């Protein structure tokens, strides 16, 4: 079986957007500012028609912001802005490929001094019980503070780890805090705590395993 990814293009070419003063990028995505306002200040856009990350939850968040900003009684005042910190993404392949927040390359490109750790699913008790240790998890953290910047994982049910990862990133938690936080035994999400511990020379062990 092969996976062919050709990308997506918005269906905006028949809308005659230039007639309304609405600009698009070279691929046809509608240009918006941080408040979802287009180049026509009376028109707002959201979701996959813009160049925002193409996820249903992003479409919902940008749609909410666009509606709120369009209906503001004071259009000159501060408006709603979508915060993409800790944004999760899951490819529901088998096994899952999932991320939350920044990759190591993206973190460095953004100017962060960072370090990372990788833990194989061979050290994850749930994977051992399932007899499927194919996979790994990678955590990226800020060097000075230990603040978690991103998480990537591949493996069975790896996507289930990303909600907790998103919470940790948006809350500004550190590797030390995650390593010292409770994690239910025999869950895939326990990988988050185990890989955090490896930043502090702690072996990825759980309970009596």
C-alpha positions in Angstrom: 0.0 0.0 0.0 1.3 3.5 -0.9 0.4 6.9 0.5 0.3 9.7 -2.0 0.0 13.2 -0.5 -0.7 15.9 -3.1 -1.7 18.7 -0.8 -4.8 20.8 -0.9 -5.9 23.9 -2.7 -8.8 26.2 -1.8 -11.8 26.5 -4.1 -11.6 30.3 -4.3 -10.9 30.8 -7.9 -14.6 31.2 -8.9 -15.5 33.7 -6.2 -14.1 36.8 -8.0 -12.5 37.9 -4.8 -10.5 40.7 -6.4 -13.8 42.5 -7.2 -14.4 42.7 -3.5 -10.9 43.8 -2.7 -10.0 40.5 -1.1 -6.5 39.3 -1.8 -5.2 35.8 -1.9 -1.7 34.2 -1.8 -0.2 32.5 -4.9 -2.0 29.3 -4.0 -5.4 30.9 -3.7 -5.7 31.0 0.1 -7.4 34.1 1.4 -5.1 36.4 3.2 -6.2 37.3 6.7 -4.6 39.2 9.7 -4.4 37.9 13.2 -8.1 38.8 13.7 -9.2 36.9 10.6 -9.9 40.1 8.7 -9.3 40.0 5.0 -7.8 42.9 2.9 -11.4 44.1 2.7 -11.8 45.3 6.3 -15.5 44.5 6.2 -15.0 40.9 5.4 -13.6 38.1 7.6 -12.5 34.6 6.6 -11.7 31.4 8.5 -10.9 27.8 8.1 -9.4 26.0 5.1 -10.1 28.9 2.8 -7.3 30.7 4.6 -3.7 29.5 5.0 -4.3 28.4 8.6 -3.4 24.8 9.6 -6.0 22.6 7.9 -7.6 20.9 10.9 -11.3 20.8 11.8 -10.5 22.2 15.3 -8.5 25.1 13.8 -11.4 25.8 11.4 -13.7 26.0 14.4 -11.4 28.2 16.4 -10.8 30.6 13.5 -14.5 30.7 12.7 -15.3 31.6 16.3 -12.7 34.4 16.2 -13.9 35.7 12.8 -17.6 35.8 14.0 -16.7 37.5 17.3 -14.5 40.1 15.6 -17.1 40.8 12.8 -19.8 41.5 15.4 -17.7 43.7 17.7 -19.4 46.9 18.7 -16.0 48.6 18.8 -14.2 47.6 15.6 -11.1 49.6 16.7 -10.7 47.8 20.0 -8.8 44.6 20.6 -10.2 41.5 18.9 -10.0 37.8 19.4 -6.8 36.1 18.2 -6.3 32.3 17.8 -3.3 31.1 19.8 -1.6 28.2 18.1 0.7 27.3 21.0 0.8 23.6 21.4 -1.2 22.9 18.3 -1.7 19.1 18.0 -1.8 17.1 14.7 -2.4 13.4 14.2 -2.1 11.3 11.0 -4.3 8.3 11.6 -2.1 5.9 9.7 -1.0 2.6 11.3 0.8 3.3 13.4 -0.2 6.9 14.3 2.2 9.7 13.5 1.5 12.6 15.9 2.9 16.0 17.0 2.1 18.8 19.4 3.8 22.2 19.5 7.2 22.7 17.8 9.5 20.2 16.2 13.2 20.6 17.1 13.9 22.2 13.7 11.0 24.7 14.1 12.1 25.5 17.7 15.6 26.3 16.6 14.3 28.3 13.6 12.2 30.3 16.0 15.3 31.2 18.0 15.0 28.8 20.9 18.0 27.2 22.5 16.7 23.7 22.9 17.5 20.0 23.6 15.6 16.9 22.9 15.3 13.3 24.1 14.0 10.2 22.2 12.5 7.2 23.9 11.8 4.0 22.1 8.4 2.3 22.7 10.6 -0.7 23.8 10.7 1.2 27.1 6.9 1.8 27.3 5.1 -0.8 29.5 1.9 -0.6 27.5 3.7 -1.3 24.2 5.4 -4.3 25.9 2.1 -5.7 27.1 0.6 -5.2 23.6 3.6 -6.9 22.1 4.1 -4.1 19.6 7.1 -2.0 20.5 7.3 -0.3 17.1 7.5 3.4 17.7 9.2 6.2 19.6 8.5 9.5 21.3 10.6 12.7 21.1 10.3 15.6 23.4 11.8 19.1 22.8 12.5 21.4 25.7 14.1 24.8 26.2 17.7 24.4 27.4 17.7 27.2 30.1 14.3 26.5 31.6 13.3 23.0 30.7 10.0 24.3 29.4 8.5 21.8 27.0 8.2 23.2 23.4 7.0 20.2 21.5 6.4 16.5 21.2 6.5 14.0 18.3 5.5 10.4 18.4 5.0 7.4 16.1 3.4 4.3 17.3 0.2 2.5 18.1 -2.2 5.1 19.6 0.4 7.8 19.6 -2.2 10.4 18.9 -3.8 9.8 22.3 -0.7 11.3 23.9 -1.1 14.7 22.2 -4.0 16.1 24.3 -1.8 15.8 27.4 1.1 17.2 25.5 -0.9 20.2 24.4 -2.0 20.9 27.9 1.7 20.7 29.1 2.9 23.0 26.4 0.2 25.6 26.8 0.6 25.6 30.6 4.4 26.1 30.2 5.3 23.0 32.1 8.9 21.8 32.4 10.4 18.4 31.9 10.9 18.2 35.6 7.3 18.9 36.4 6.1 16.3 33.8 8.5 13.7 35.1 7.2 14.3 38.7 3.5 14.2 37.6 1.2 11.2 38.0 0.7 9.0 35.0 -1.6 6.0 34.8 0.3 2.8 34.5 -0.2 0.8 31.3 -1.4 3.7 29.1 0.3 5.0 26.0 0.1 8.5 27.5 2.5 7.4 30.3 5.2 7.8 27.6 5.0 11.6 28.2 6.2 11.3 31.8 8.8 8.6 31.0 10.5 10.6 28.2 10.5 13.7 30.4 12.4 11.8 33.0 15.2 11.0 30.6 16.1 14.8 30.6 17.2 14.2 34.2 19.2 11.0 33.7 16.3 9.0 35.0 15.8 5.6 33.3 12.4 5.2 31.6 11.0 2.9 34.2 7.4 2.7 35.5 6.2 1.1 38.7 8.0 -2.2 39.1 8.7 -2.8 35.4 
